[in-house]
Amino acid sequence: MMRGRIGRDPGAIELRQKILRMTGKSVLPAIAAAMAVCVSGCFYPPTFQAPPEAKTSAVVPLPYDLAWTAVHRVIRANGYNIQAEDPNHGIIEVLGHPFSLQDADCGMLKSVVGSYAAVPQSDSTSVYNFHVQPVTNETTRVAIDATFDSPLNVPLHPTRDEKCVSRGAQESSLLRQILAEARITRPPTYRSAGKSSGSSELPGTPAMGNPTLLGPEILKKPGS
């Protein structure tokens, strides 16, 4: 009975109406501002998951030192710049080239015209960290971590740098190149010092037919 009387009390009704009017006045501007921001441009971070290990890691059929050489050859072939390296721990950090949407997910942009993928800019950057670790005496694991960054132009907002999520395309391509290089990488061959060339000439005697400043009398063998 008490609740019914309060519910029908004119003062209580007026109080509730005032609260509703005050709440509405405070909420509506916020809603309007949020709508205006999304009309001008909203950014949604990348939702793409990190690539699986199958795209970023492979076992190379080479011992550690030759695998290290193969990785360096692929880095040079791609025109990457080595920023730092530590052969004792098997780490090489290189600066790559600008990337594309096929390489990384940079999120979504939403404006009055609709939603669309954020496109990496021409001054985007890619950094690759190669991890080279021996598995056995004859095999080595090479893993690649890629970091992609690009300025994003959100409509009516200042340009800002955003981290993009790798799709694993570049890492997979680099691993294929390293495996191809491993097939043609061989250990260096060394000629033993003092190994005979099969010539019967005395040591220090110029080979037959080679130009010489020594006269024939000097080149005569002892006892001739």
C-alpha positions as CSV (number, residue, x, y, z in Angstrom):
1,M,0.0,0.0,0.0
2,M,2.8,2.4,0.9
3,R,4.5,1.8,-2.5
4,G,1.3,2.4,-4.4
5,R,0.8,5.7,-2.7
6,I,4.4,6.8,-3.5
7,G,4.0,5.7,-7.0
8,R,1.0,7.8,-7.6
9,D,2.3,10.8,-5.6
10,P,2.5,13.8,-7.8
11,G,5.8,14.9,-6.3
12,A,7.4,11.5,-7.0
13,I,6.1,11.6,-10.6
14,E,7.5,15.0,-11.1
15,L,10.9,14.0,-9.6
16,R,11.1,11.0,-12.0
17,Q,10.3,13.3,-14.9
18,K,13.0,15.7,-13.9
19,I,15.6,12.9,-13.6
20,L,14.6,11.6,-17.1
21,R,14.9,15.1,-18.6
22,M,18.3,15.6,-17.0
23,T,19.6,12.2,-18.0
24,G,18.3,12.7,-21.6
25,K,20.0,16.1,-21.8
26,S,23.3,14.6,-20.7
27,V,23.2,11.4,-22.8
28,L,21.9,12.8,-26.1
29,P,24.9,15.1,-26.7
30,A,27.3,12.2,-26.1
31,I,25.4,10.0,-28.5
32,A,25.3,12.8,-31.1
33,A,29.1,13.3,-30.7
34,A,29.8,9.6,-31.1
35,M,27.7,9.5,-34.2
36,A,29.5,12.5,-35.6
37,V,32.9,10.9,-35.0
38,C,31.9,7.7,-36.7
39,V,30.4,9.6,-39.7
40,S,33.7,11.5,-40.0
41,G,35.8,8.4,-39.6
42,C,36.3,5.5,-37.2
43,F,39.2,3.1,-37.0
44,Y,38.8,-0.6,-36.0
45,P,42.1,-2.4,-35.1
46,P,43.2,-5.5,-36.9
47,T,41.3,-8.7,-36.1
48,F,43.6,-11.1,-38.1
49,Q,45.3,-13.7,-35.9
50,A,49.1,-14.2,-35.9
51,P,50.2,-16.6,-38.7
52,P,50.8,-20.2,-37.8
53,E,54.2,-21.6,-37.2
54,A,54.1,-23.5,-40.5
55,K,54.3,-20.1,-42.3
56,T,57.1,-18.6,-40.1
57,S,59.4,-21.5,-39.3
58,A,61.2,-24.3,-41.1
59,V,64.0,-26.8,-40.6
60,V,66.9,-26.3,-43.1
61,P,69.0,-29.3,-44.0
62,L,72.3,-27.6,-43.2
63,P,74.5,-27.3,-40.2
64,Y,74.3,-24.0,-38.4
65,D,77.2,-22.2,-40.0
66,L,76.0,-23.0,-43.6
67,A,72.4,-22.1,-42.7
68,W,73.6,-18.8,-41.4
69,T,75.3,-18.2,-44.7
70,A,72.2,-19.2,-46.7
71,V,70.1,-16.7,-44.6
72,H,72.5,-13.9,-45.3
73,R,72.4,-14.7,-49.1
74,V,68.6,-14.4,-49.1
75,I,68.7,-11.2,-47.2
76,R,71.2,-9.7,-49.7
77,A,69.1,-11.0,-52.6
78,N,66.0,-9.2,-51.4
79,G,67.9,-5.9,-50.8
80,Y,67.2,-5.8,-47.1
81,N,69.4,-3.8,-44.7
82,I,70.9,-5.6,-41.7
83,Q,70.2,-3.5,-38.6
84,A,71.8,-5.8,-36.1
85,E,73.0,-9.4,-35.8
86,D,74.4,-11.8,-33.2
87,P,75.8,-15.0,-34.5
88,N,76.4,-16.3,-31.0
89,H,72.6,-16.3,-30.4
90,G,71.5,-16.8,-34.0
91,I,69.6,-13.5,-34.4
92,I,69.6,-11.2,-37.4
93,E,67.4,-8.0,-37.6
94,V,66.8,-6.5,-41.0
95,L,64.8,-3.6,-42.4
96,G,62.6,-4.6,-45.3
97,H,60.5,-2.7,-47.8
98,P,57.1,-1.1,-47.7
99,F,54.4,-3.7,-47.6
100,S,50.9,-4.2,-49.0
101,L,47.5,-5.5,-47.8
102,Q,48.5,-9.0,-48.9
103,D,51.3,-8.9,-46.3
104,A,49.5,-7.6,-43.3
105,D,46.1,-6.6,-41.9
106,C,46.0,-3.0,-40.8
107,G,42.4,-2.9,-39.6
108,M,39.2,-1.3,-40.9
109,L,38.1,2.3,-41.5
110,K,34.5,3.4,-41.3
111,S,33.1,6.6,-42.7
112,V,30.0,8.0,-44.2
113,V,30.7,6.0,-47.4
114,G,31.0,2.7,-45.6
115,S,33.6,0.4,-44.2
116,Y,36.8,-0.5,-46.0
117,A,40.2,-2.0,-45.3
118,A,43.0,0.4,-44.1
119,V,45.6,0.5,-46.8
120,P,49.3,0.7,-45.9
121,Q,51.0,3.8,-47.1
122,S,54.0,4.1,-49.3
123,D,56.2,5.0,-46.4
124,S,55.2,1.9,-44.4
125,T,58.0,-0.1,-42.8
126,S,58.7,-3.8,-42.3
127,V,61.2,-5.4,-39.9
128,Y,62.2,-9.0,-40.0
129,N,63.9,-10.9,-37.1
130,F,65.6,-14.1,-38.2
131,H,66.2,-16.7,-35.5
132,V,68.7,-19.3,-36.6
133,Q,69.0,-22.2,-34.1
134,P,70.8,-25.6,-34.6
135,V,68.6,-28.7,-34.2
136,T,71.2,-31.4,-35.0
137,N,74.7,-31.4,-36.4
138,E,73.2,-31.4,-39.9
139,T,69.9,-29.4,-39.5
140,T,69.0,-25.9,-38.4
141,R,65.7,-24.3,-37.6
142,V,65.1,-20.8,-39.1
143,A,62.1,-18.8,-37.7
144,I,61.1,-15.3,-38.9
145,D,59.2,-12.7,-36.9
146,A,57.8,-9.8,-39.0
147,T,56.7,-6.4,-37.7
148,F,54.7,-4.1,-40.0
149,D,53.9,-0.5,-39.3
150,S,52.2,2.1,-41.4
151,P,50.7,5.6,-41.1
152,L,46.9,5.5,-41.4
153,N,44.8,8.3,-42.8
154,V,41.5,8.3,-40.9
155,P,39.2,10.9,-42.4
156,L,39.1,14.2,-40.4
157,H,41.7,12.8,-37.9
158,P,45.5,13.4,-37.7
159,T,47.6,10.8,-39.4
160,R,48.9,8.2,-36.9
161,D,51.2,5.1,-37.0
162,E,49.5,1.8,-36.5
163,K,50.9,-1.7,-36.0
164,C,49.5,-4.2,-38.6
165,V,49.2,-7.9,-38.1
166,S,51.2,-10.2,-40.4
167,R,49.4,-12.6,-42.7
168,G,52.5,-14.8,-42.9
169,A,52.9,-14.2,-46.7
170,Q,56.4,-12.6,-46.6
171,E,57.7,-15.0,-43.9
172,S,56.6,-18.0,-46.0
173,S,58.2,-16.6,-49.1
174,L,61.5,-15.9,-47.3
175,L,61.6,-19.4,-45.9
176,R,61.0,-20.9,-49.4
177,Q,64.0,-18.9,-50.7
178,I,66.2,-20.0,-47.8
179,L,65.3,-23.7,-48.4
180,A,66.1,-23.2,-52.1
181,E,69.4,-21.6,-51.2
182,A,70.2,-24.5,-48.9
183,R,70.0,-26.9,-51.8
184,I,72.9,-25.2,-53.5
185,T,75.0,-24.2,-50.4
186,R,78.1,-26.3,-49.9
187,P,80.9,-26.2,-47.4
188,P,84.0,-24.4,-48.7
189,T,86.8,-26.5,-50.1
190,Y,90.4,-25.9,-49.2
191,R,93.6,-26.9,-51.1
192,S,96.2,-28.4,-48.8
193,A,99.3,-26.2,-48.4
194,G,102.3,-27.6,-50.3
195,K,100.2,-30.0,-52.3
196,S,102.1,-31.1,-55.4
197,S,100.8,-29.9,-58.7
198,G,102.3,-32.9,-60.5
199,S,105.1,-30.9,-62.1
200,S,108.7,-32.2,-62.1
201,E,110.2,-28.8,-61.9
202,L,112.1,-27.7,-59.0
203,P,110.4,-25.5,-56.4
204,G,110.5,-21.9,-57.4
205,T,111.1,-22.7,-61.1
206,P,108.6,-20.9,-63.4
207,A,106.2,-23.2,-65.2
208,M,106.9,-23.9,-68.8
209,G,105.6,-21.3,-71.1
210,N,105.1,-18.6,-68.5
211,P,106.9,-15.3,-69.0
212,T,110.2,-15.0,-67.0
213,L,113.0,-12.4,-66.6
214,L,115.6,-15.2,-65.8
215,G,118.1,-16.0,-68.5
216,P,118.4,-19.6,-69.9
217,E,121.7,-20.0,-68.2
218,I,120.1,-19.5,-64.8
219,L,117.2,-21.9,-65.6
220,K,119.5,-24.7,-66.4
221,K,119.3,-27.6,-64.0
222,P,122.4,-28.5,-62.0
223,G,124.7,-30.9,-63.9
224,S,123.2,-30.0,-67.4
